Structure formats: structure tokens, C-alpha cells
Amino acid sequence: MFSIKKTVFVSFVYVFTLMAGQSHAGNFGVGVHGGYGIITYEEEASALGIDAESESTMNTVLFGISGEYSFRKLKNFFTAIVTDWTVGTEDRETWTFNDVQARSGDIDMSGQFYDLRFGYKNSHERIYYRMHISGGWDGLTFKRKVLVWRGIPISGNSTEEISLWRVGAGTGMGYKLGNWALDGRIAYSYHIKGRVDNSALSDVTFKTSGTCLDGGVGAAAQIADSTGFYFGISYSLFRLDESDIENSRGRPVIYPASRTQIVVGVFNLTHWF
């Protein structure tokens, strides 16, 4: 299913290249960013008559690139591309059914996020601000293995892939203190279409939708004439809805409601051309 990610990525690179080709001095910026933090992942379902909950926490590495183009004739308007990739370390996931722990297993997660934005930015004395609308695609992959059911090892591995299309809006603001600035941002997105494929239930495709809240706070500095540096804390919260009940090989199955939180300490280096 994630062959779609190649199409999305190529499309973003194509737009990125067009932006670079149309740029003039000082109105096209390229950034690289990275960070380290934690992912917490939870699932919850009750539609099948059993209260089922899972939770896991894993360390994660985040990295990505971004590009921003400011229009010359409409100098306060911009378009931007932001990409993120996350790779989580393996951790243990535990499941409880009606408040009794019954299943556990190893889990690892990876994610990829692509965002295309169009917005307006301006400044007044020491304050600068921006706002944007956006659209994009998110992909999450969960791999599970070494399963244990009520203390007994069971065979079987699974790979779960989640594809999400979204639209949203966001804003940011900063306050300059000499060469430094305090900087904050927040954005909200709605996943208008979601698809979940699980290798353990290959005859079923689940549909879901949900929301994403993304924000950050930190400090920025101008370290050269055309280069800026930022460091801070980034927070993302994904909430996906429980799917309808499907039938897999004669038994009812469901994609549970899920909650993914990503908290990362990040840095960003941007150069303007």
C-alpha cells in the first residue's frame, strides 16, 4: 500500500524544485531538522463487547527537510513544504481485556509526514507572525512480533500500515530579542480519509478518520547573514477513530480507536538563497 508514499514524495520534490527554479535572492529558504524523543501509542476498543486497551512507549529519532518560497509580487505570501520521518526503537506493547492483562508483544513504529502549505506572514517591530492553510499525507507503520497470550508464546508477526490524507491550518508567532527570538507555533489538521491494512487480516481493509494537533516552542537565532538556527520542543498528537466492524474469515474484527503522541527535542538549520 505504501507505494503511494513514492508518488507523494516525488510530487513534493517536484514542487520543491519548481520553487527553487523561480527563486530570487533572499526569498527561497531550505531547512534541515532533526531531533530525539519519545512516542506513546495507545489503542482502545469496545464495539465487540470487550473493553480492550493497549499501550506502549518507545524512543524515536526524527529528521526531515523543508523549503519555503516567498512570492516577489506578493511579498507577505508564501508557500512551503515540510517533511518529517520518524523511526522508533523497539519496545513492549501490553494489552488488557476487561482490565486484565492478557497479551503482550514487541512493537516498533515508523512514520512519514508530508505537508504542503500556503500562507501569509508579517512583522511589527519586535513581533513577527504567520498563518497558513495546509494539506498533506501521513503514513504510519507498526510491526508486531514475539507475541505472548496469557503467558504462552504464540506464533505470528504482523505489519500494520495506516494511510491518512489531511487538511488543516496553523499559525506561529515570535518575539525578537536582539539576534535571538522566542518562537512558538500550533496547527490543527483533520484526516479526511484514512485506510488501515494489517498483514494478519489481509482480506480486510479498515477505514478511519481523525485529527492531529501539532505544536512547538523554542528559541531562534540569526547565526549568519542568510542562515538561521532554531532549537526547541515539538509535540504532535494523532487521534484516529474506531472503524466499523468488518468480517475476516468468519469472525468480527475492528481497527481500534488510537492515540499517538510524539514529543521530540528538535533543532533546525535554515539557509536563504
Stockholm file with secondary structure:
# STOCKHOLM 1.0

chainA/1-273         MFSIKKTVFVSFVYVFTLMAGQSHAGNFGVGVHGGYGIITYEEEASALGIDAESESTMNTVLFGISGEYSFRKLKNFFTAIVTDWTVGTEDRETWTFNDVQARSGDIDMSGQFYDLRFGYKNSHERIYYRMHISGGWDGLTFKRKVLVWRGIPISGNSTEEISLWRVGAGTGMGYKLGNWALDGRIAYSYHIKGRVDNSALSDVTFKTSGTCLDGGVGAAAQIADSTGFYFGISYSLFRLDESDIENSRGRPVIYPASRTQIVVGVFNLTHWF
#=GR chainA/1-273 SS CTTHHHHHHHHHHHHHHHHHHTCCTTSEEEEEEEEEEEEEEEEEECTTSSCEEEEEEEEEEEEEEEEEEECSTTTTEEEEEEEEEEEECCEEEEEEETTEEEEEEEEEEEEEEEEEEEEEEEEETTEEEEEEEEEEEEEEEEEEEEEEETTEEECCCEEEEEEEEEEEEEEEEEEEETTEEEEEEEEEEEEEEEEEEEGGGTTCEEEEEEEEEEEEEEEEEEEETTEEEEEEEEEEEEEECCCCCEEETTEEECCCEEEEEEEEEEEEEEEEC
#=GC SS_cons         CTTHHHHHHHHHHHHHHHHHHTCCTTSEEEEEEEEEEEEEEEEEECTTSSCEEEEEEEEEEEEEEEEEEECSTTTTEEEEEEEEEEEECCEEEEEEETTEEEEEEEEEEEEEEEEEEEEEEEEETTEEEEEEEEEEEEEEEEEEEEEEETTEEECCCEEEEEEEEEEEEEEEEEEEETTEEEEEEEEEEEEEEEEEEEGGGTTCEEEEEEEEEEEEEEEEEEEETTEEEEEEEEEEEEEECCCCCEEETTEEECCCEEEEEEEEEEEEEEEEC
//
